[in-house]
């Protein structure tokens, strides 16, 4: 993490295109949820590599559809 780049809470909210607000990040920090962060004095920073790891941890894999029409089961 020595060479890591950091994002502010505003930049993190922008990264997730409004899916996560600055207020949500604040609540998550208080509850110790969400991505890891670094606090230096009053400054809160999110290491970019930690955000990438959090993204991977929360990735949802979709299954390929089954059957000739893309449906599961014997529905045709």
C-alpha positions in Angstrom: 0.0 0.0 0.0 3.1 2.2 0.1 2.7 3.2 -3.6 -1.1 3.2 -3.4 -3.2 6.0 -4.7 -6.0 7.3 -2.5 -9.5 8.7 -3.2 -11.5 11.0 -1.0 -15.1 10.1 0.0 -16.4 12.4 -2.8 -14.2 10.7 -5.4 -15.4 7.3 -4.1 -19.0 8.3 -4.5 -18.2 9.5 -8.0 -16.5 6.2 -8.8 -19.7 4.3 -8.0 -21.8 6.8 -10.1 -24.2 7.7 -7.3 -24.7 4.1 -6.2 -22.9 4.9 -3.0 -23.3 8.4 -1.5 -20.9 10.2 0.7 -23.4 9.8 3.5 -23.5 6.1 3.0 -19.7 5.9 3.2 -19.9 7.9 6.4 -22.4 5.5 7.9 -20.4 2.5 6.8 -17.3 3.9 8.4 -19.1 4.4 11.7 -20.4 0.8 11.5 -17.1 -0.6 10.2 -18.7 -1.8 6.9 -17.8 -1.1 3.3 -14.3 -0.7 1.9 -11.3 -0.2 4.1 -10.1 3.4 4.7 -7.3 5.3 6.2 -7.8 8.2 8.6 -5.1 10.8 9.0 -6.3 13.5 11.4 -9.7 14.4 10.1 -8.9 13.3 6.5 -10.5 10.1 5.3 -8.9 8.4 2.4 -9.7 5.2 0.5 -6.8 3.3 -1.0 -7.5 2.5 -4.6 -6.3 -1.1 -4.3 -8.6 -1.6 -1.3 -11.6 -0.3 -3.4 -10.6 -2.7 -6.2 -10.4 -5.6 -3.7 -13.8 -4.6 -2.2 -15.3 -4.6 -5.8 -14.0 -8.1 -6.4 -15.4 -9.3 -3.0 -18.8 -8.0 -3.9 -18.9 -9.2 -7.5 -22.0 -11.1 -8.4 -21.5 -13.9 -10.9 -24.4 -14.6 -13.3 -25.2 -18.0 -14.5 -25.4 -18.8 -18.2 -29.0 -19.5 -19.3 -29.9 -23.2 -19.7 -31.9 -24.8 -22.5 -32.4 -23.9 -26.1 -34.6 -20.8 -25.4 -32.4 -19.5 -22.5 -34.8 -20.9 -19.9 -34.1 -23.3 -17.1 -36.1 -26.5 -17.0 -38.3 -28.1 -19.6 -40.1 -24.9 -20.6 -40.2 -24.4 -24.4 
